Amino acid sequence: MTQTEHAIHRERMKALVAYTASSLDTEYPSPFGAAVYEAQSGELIAQAYDTVLALCDPTNHGEVNAIRLATQKLGRLSLRGCVLYSTCEPCPMCMSACIWAEVDAVVYGASTLDDADPYWPQPSDVTPEELAKRMRVEPRCEVIAHVQRELCRDLFAQCDEARHQRGLGLPPNR
């Protein structure tokens, strides 16, 4: 990865963290956000945060919500030519959705096991990189880990504080 590409990823992740932080003022604060950018033009196609608790739907992760919005906006199922950014390492469901949507790359900040485990313990030990390696279609989805990880960790801490101040716990099964 070139220094220019790295700088672009850092800038976009910083913007995603700022957008996701807006969820902290909602009834259901969440540190899990995602954004889809068109790779060539740099246009932001869609961004979303997780609505699992708000809509009582375990599939409404930030990545899935962003993919849904992006494909609807573009009017096509394929997101080839796009990059998905996530504040946290995608779970196997979200990484599979990225593969099915044919995104070129997934860039994430925080680690699921180290930074986000109290929120949603990942029920699988399959990493995004392992899923991408198993793709049967070329080119494979590139996975770029830990971009702006500290900033994403700070977002998790801010969300913890917002939840604590409002007396909100994590879901009962967590």
C-alpha positions as CSV (number, residue, x, y, z in Angstrom):
1,M,0.0,0.0,0.0
2,T,1.3,3.4,-0.9
3,Q,1.6,6.3,1.5
4,T,-1.1,8.1,-0.4
5,E,-3.5,5.1,-0.2
6,H,-2.7,4.8,3.5
7,A,-3.5,8.5,4.0
8,I,-6.8,8.1,2.2
9,H,-7.8,5.2,4.3
10,R,-6.9,7.1,7.5
11,E,-8.9,10.1,6.4
12,R,-12.0,8.1,5.5
13,M,-11.8,6.1,8.8
14,K,-11.6,9.3,10.7
15,A,-14.7,10.6,8.9
16,L,-16.5,7.3,9.6
17,V,-15.7,7.5,13.3
18,A,-17.1,11.0,13.5
19,Y,-20.3,9.8,11.7
20,T,-20.6,6.8,13.9
21,A,-20.2,8.9,17.0
22,S,-23.4,10.6,16.1
23,S,-25.2,7.4,17.2
24,L,-24.1,8.2,20.8
25,D,-26.8,10.8,21.0
26,T,-29.5,8.3,19.9
27,E,-31.6,5.9,22.0
28,Y,-29.4,3.1,20.8
29,P,-25.7,4.2,20.9
30,S,-23.4,2.0,18.9
31,P,-19.7,2.1,18.1
32,F,-20.2,-0.1,15.0
33,G,-20.3,2.0,11.8
34,A,-19.5,1.3,8.1
35,A,-19.1,3.4,4.9
36,V,-18.9,2.5,1.2
37,Y,-16.7,4.6,-1.1
38,E,-16.3,4.5,-4.8
39,A,-12.6,3.7,-5.2
40,Q,-11.8,5.7,-8.3
41,S,-13.8,8.9,-7.6
42,G,-13.6,8.8,-3.9
43,E,-17.3,9.5,-3.6
44,L,-19.0,8.4,-0.4
45,I,-21.8,6.1,-1.6
46,A,-23.4,5.2,1.8
47,Q,-22.7,5.1,5.5
48,A,-24.6,3.5,8.4
49,Y,-24.2,2.3,11.9
50,D,-25.5,-0.8,13.5
51,T,-29.3,-1.0,14.2
52,V,-29.3,-4.4,15.8
53,L,-30.9,-3.2,19.1
54,A,-33.0,-0.5,17.6
55,L,-34.7,-2.8,15.1
56,C,-34.3,-6.1,17.1
57,D,-32.6,-7.7,14.1
58,P,-29.3,-9.5,14.6
59,T,-28.4,-9.0,10.9
60,N,-28.5,-5.2,11.1
61,H,-24.7,-4.7,11.5
62,G,-23.2,-1.5,10.3
63,E,-21.5,-3.2,7.3
64,V,-24.8,-4.9,6.2
65,N,-26.7,-1.7,6.5
66,A,-24.1,0.2,4.5
67,I,-24.1,-2.4,1.8
68,R,-27.9,-2.3,1.6
69,L,-27.9,1.4,1.2
70,A,-25.1,1.4,-1.3
71,T,-26.6,-1.2,-3.6
72,Q,-30.0,0.5,-3.4
73,K,-28.4,3.9,-4.3
74,L,-26.4,2.5,-7.1
75,G,-29.2,0.2,-8.3
76,R,-27.0,-2.8,-8.7
77,L,-26.0,-5.9,-6.6
78,S,-22.3,-5.6,-7.2
79,L,-20.2,-3.1,-5.4
80,R,-17.1,-3.8,-7.6
81,G,-15.0,-0.7,-7.7
82,C,-15.9,0.1,-4.1
83,V,-14.2,0.0,-0.7
84,L,-16.0,-0.7,2.6
85,Y,-14.7,0.9,5.8
86,S,-15.7,-0.5,9.2
87,T,-14.9,0.8,12.7
88,C,-14.5,-2.8,13.7
89,E,-13.2,-6.0,12.2
90,P,-16.2,-7.6,10.3
91,C,-17.8,-10.7,11.7
92,P,-18.1,-13.7,9.4
93,M,-21.6,-12.6,8.4
94,C,-20.5,-9.1,7.4
95,M,-17.3,-10.3,5.7
96,S,-19.4,-12.8,3.7
97,A,-21.8,-10.0,2.7
98,C,-18.8,-8.0,1.5
99,I,-17.7,-10.9,-0.6
100,W,-21.2,-11.5,-2.0
101,A,-21.4,-7.7,-2.8
102,E,-18.0,-8.0,-4.5
103,V,-16.4,-5.0,-2.7
104,D,-12.8,-4.6,-3.8
105,A,-11.5,-4.1,-0.2
106,V,-12.5,-4.0,3.4
107,V,-10.7,-1.6,5.7
108,Y,-11.3,-1.8,9.4
109,G,-10.1,-0.2,12.6
110,A,-10.8,-2.0,15.9
111,S,-10.2,-5.7,16.6
112,T,-13.3,-7.9,17.4
113,L,-11.6,-9.9,20.1
114,D,-9.4,-7.3,21.6
115,D,-11.5,-4.2,21.4
116,A,-15.1,-5.2,20.8
117,D,-15.6,-8.5,22.6
118,P,-17.7,-7.1,25.4
119,Y,-20.3,-5.8,22.9
120,W,-20.7,-8.7,20.5
121,P,-18.4,-11.7,21.3
122,Q,-17.7,-13.2,17.9
123,P,-19.1,-16.7,17.7
124,S,-16.5,-17.8,15.2
125,D,-12.8,-17.9,15.0
126,V,-12.8,-17.3,11.2
127,T,-11.1,-14.0,10.4
128,P,-12.0,-11.7,7.5
129,E,-8.6,-12.5,5.9
130,E,-9.4,-16.3,6.0
131,L,-12.8,-15.8,4.4
132,A,-11.3,-13.6,1.7
133,K,-8.6,-16.3,0.9
134,R,-11.4,-18.9,0.4
135,M,-13.1,-16.8,-2.3
136,R,-13.5,-18.7,-5.6
137,V,-13.7,-15.5,-7.6
138,E,-10.8,-13.3,-8.6
139,P,-9.8,-10.7,-7.7
140,R,-10.2,-11.5,-4.0
141,C,-11.4,-8.9,-1.6
142,E,-8.4,-7.2,0.0
143,V,-8.5,-6.9,3.8
144,I,-6.7,-4.0,5.4
145,A,-6.6,-4.2,9.2
146,H,-6.3,-1.7,12.1
147,V,-6.5,1.6,10.2
148,Q,-7.0,4.3,12.9
149,R,-7.3,1.6,15.5
150,E,-6.8,3.9,18.5
151,L,-9.4,6.3,17.2
152,C,-11.9,3.4,16.9
153,R,-10.9,2.2,20.4
154,D,-11.7,5.7,21.6
155,L,-15.1,5.5,20.0
156,F,-15.8,2.2,21.9
157,A,-14.8,4.0,25.1
158,Q,-17.1,6.9,24.3
159,C,-19.9,4.6,23.6
160,D,-19.3,2.8,26.9
161,E,-19.5,6.1,28.8
162,A,-22.7,7.2,26.9
163,R,-24.3,3.8,27.7
164,H,-23.2,4.0,31.4
165,Q,-24.4,7.6,31.8
166,R,-27.9,6.6,30.5
167,G,-28.1,3.4,32.5
168,L,-28.0,1.3,29.4
169,G,-26.5,-2.2,29.6
170,L,-25.5,-4.6,26.9
171,P,-28.1,-7.1,25.6
172,P,-29.0,-9.6,28.3
173,N,-27.3,-12.5,26.7
174,R,-24.0,-10.6,26.6
